[in-house]
């Protein structure tokens, strides 16, 4: 079973119809957001128990749970094929996939998943090794978005990039040494956007597989942005271009 903690993660799992075994709520925790979870759980037939906060601490292995903990069936891992199928089934939308080249901070991973969902991406691809996994911390940092957006773990990110190219995708990598401004490339084709790790950026093999490598212009002493912030900037440039293309038709 997966443990889901926090109001957003539990509510989004219920709204996504993810199989939930039961929900534990701290006694005395009564507000509108908790009541929404209780009502939704009852509608879906999910048992809700009110327990002492100490019991929730032990269940969650943490005190940082906002008084709400759920036990959910472990999800089957998504694959690149799953994400491509979703993209192909989206009417009037070109594929948009986020690839992460070794993002290690689970809070950054969760924030990127949240941003990718808001930007209309069809999925996120992460490597199995030397990167943050899909933990409860990631689910909480995504504010529930992980329940709605498929995340595929792959053994070889470079090979995955080649598979995307074979499927007709262009690849844009973000790196502070990129030779183009991020707004100078076309994001309206089927696209994979590659973001590097917090410390090293893009690995050399990953960088070489990109069709374009772009950078974000900054001023002052700051030369680069946090990867989750940078992802938001680039993904919403993709939204802007795609919306402009749609209006122009």
Helices and strands as residue ranges (DSSP letters): E 2-5, H 7-15, E 20-26, H 32-44, E 47-51, H 53-60, E 68-72, H 80-88, E 96-101, H 106-118, E 123-127, H 136-141, G 145-147, E 151-154, H 157-166, E 170-174, E 180-181, G 182-184, E 191-196, H 204-209, E 212-215, H 227-248
